[in-house]
Amino acid sequence: MPVQLHQIVSGGQTGADRAALDAGMALGIAIGGACPKGRLAEDGPLASRYPLREITGGYRQRTK
């Protein structure tokens, strides 16, 4: 049975999370989520094209 995807929620981590955000943007699917303050990721600051909300809890808070 087909499933319709309405939104992709991510923490912006490198790899599959970022790929899902990119795919959502390319397909016109809403994207969002939360990232650590300063938009930190393993590979440096997260690009501003990803509309993620900054949180103060750091990496652990992002993955909750």
Rosetta silent file (secondary structure, phi, psi, omega in degrees, C-alpha in Angstrom):
SEQUENCE: MPVQLHQIVSGGQTGADRAALDAGMALGIAIGGACPKGRLAEDGPLASRYPLREITGGYRQRTK
SCORE:     score description
SCORE:     0.000 S_00000001
   1 L     0.000  126.401  179.184    0.000    0.000    0.000 S_00000001
   2 L   -64.880  144.867  177.668    1.534    3.395   -0.994 S_00000001
   3 L  -118.449  133.297  177.974    2.302    5.862    1.774 S_00000001
   4 L   -93.254  127.679 -179.681    2.234    9.618    1.228 S_00000001
   5 L   -91.513  124.227 -177.015    5.086   11.494    2.880 S_00000001
   6 L   -99.425  -32.404 -177.918    4.037   14.878    4.302 S_00000001
   7 E  -158.686  145.906  173.887    7.213   16.074    6.039 S_00000001
   8 E  -108.848  123.503  179.708   10.809   15.035    6.691 S_00000001
   9 E  -111.856  129.946 -173.507   12.067   15.825   10.201 S_00000001
  10 E  -146.862  160.301  172.937   15.817   15.676   10.788 S_00000001
  11 L   -96.557   -0.497  176.728   18.595   16.851   13.059 S_00000001
  12 L    79.400   15.549  179.631   20.796   17.689   10.075 S_00000001
  13 L   -63.442  157.298  177.364   23.479   15.103   10.816 S_00000001
  14 L   -65.297  154.767  177.053   25.903   14.226    8.028 S_00000001
  15 L    92.758 -131.786 -173.387   24.977   11.272    5.839 S_00000001
  16 H   -60.453  -38.732  179.463   21.448    9.888    5.585 S_00000001
  17 H   -60.155  -48.065 -178.957   19.831   12.734    7.551 S_00000001
  18 H   -66.857  -38.650  178.071   21.252   15.386    5.255 S_00000001
  19 H   -62.210  -38.593  177.917   20.431   13.281    2.170 S_00000001
  20 H   -64.645  -40.827  177.128   16.808   13.053    3.317 S_00000001
  21 H   -63.011  -43.709  179.276   16.638   16.846    3.682 S_00000001
  22 H   -62.344  -43.843  179.356   18.127   17.301    0.196 S_00000001
  23 H   -63.592  -42.689  178.226   15.666   14.803   -1.310 S_00000001
  24 H   -59.602  -44.438  178.633   12.744   16.509    0.410 S_00000001
  25 H   -62.995  -41.862 -178.722   13.766   19.890   -0.970 S_00000001
  26 H   -66.570  -31.897 -177.102   14.191   18.448   -4.477 S_00000001
  27 H   -96.396   -0.739  179.614   10.771   16.763   -4.360 S_00000001
  28 L    76.895   23.047  176.989    8.893   19.655   -2.764 S_00000001
  29 L   -91.456  137.376  179.301    8.278   17.820    0.527 S_00000001
  30 E   -59.933  139.493  177.215    8.222   19.960    3.670 S_00000001
  31 E  -128.797  155.789  177.987   11.374   19.618    5.775 S_00000001
  32 E  -176.366 -173.021  179.956   12.249   20.710    9.300 S_00000001
  33 E   145.047 -161.711 -177.160   13.761   19.652   12.583 S_00000001
  34 E  -134.819  146.492  178.350   16.216   20.842   15.203 S_00000001
  35 E  -136.010  159.448  179.316   19.982   21.279   15.298 S_00000001
  36 E   -62.037  153.245  177.242   22.461   22.278   18.028 S_00000001
  37 L   -52.453  136.756 -175.373   23.064   25.968   18.737 S_00000001
  38 L    86.792    2.105  179.509   25.461   27.359   16.162 S_00000001
  39 L    56.889   39.225 -175.564   24.028   24.872   13.615 S_00000001
  40 E   -73.134  141.210  173.265   26.878   22.481   14.487 S_00000001
  41 E  -143.467  169.764 -178.711   27.392   19.200   12.645 S_00000001
  42 L   -57.420  -33.659 -176.018   30.301   16.754   12.360 S_00000001
  43 L   -99.396   17.764  179.300   31.457   18.405    9.132 S_00000001
  44 E   112.532 -170.657 -178.402   31.096   22.005   10.332 S_00000001
  45 E   -62.969  139.685  178.548   28.201   24.458   10.490 S_00000001
  46 L   -71.009  133.595 -178.034   24.967   23.320    8.842 S_00000001
  47 L   -59.745  146.017 -177.576   24.130   25.286    5.686 S_00000001
  48 L   -68.276  -13.386  179.266   21.429   27.929    6.022 S_00000001
  49 L   -69.274  -16.167  176.895   19.388   26.307    3.231 S_00000001
  50 L   -90.856  116.208 -175.518   18.213   23.742    5.797 S_00000001
  51 L   -81.744   65.734 -179.079   15.362   25.323    7.797 S_00000001
  52 L  -101.867  144.995  179.706   16.198   23.739   11.145 S_00000001
  53 E   -83.563  131.135  177.344   15.495   25.298   14.526 S_00000001
  54 E   -78.604  135.748  177.645   18.545   25.826   16.735 S_00000001
  55 E  -121.693  157.855 -176.192   18.284   24.354   20.233 S_00000001
  56 L   -88.417  -12.476 -173.943   20.470   24.916   23.279 S_00000001
  57 L   -76.882   -4.890  179.071   20.716   21.273   24.403 S_00000001
  58 H    77.478 -160.975 -174.068   23.468   20.268   21.985 S_00000001
  59 H   -61.165  -43.064 -177.728   23.798   16.946   20.196 S_00000001
  60 H   -63.165  -40.671  179.416   21.928   14.835   22.762 S_00000001
  61 H   -64.957  -36.448 -178.433   18.880   17.115   22.743 S_00000001
  62 H   -61.377  -37.655 -174.145   18.766   17.021   18.938 S_00000001
  63 L   -87.783    1.209  177.547   18.398   13.248   18.827 S_00000001
  64 L   -74.926    0.000    0.000   15.559   13.039   21.362 S_00000001
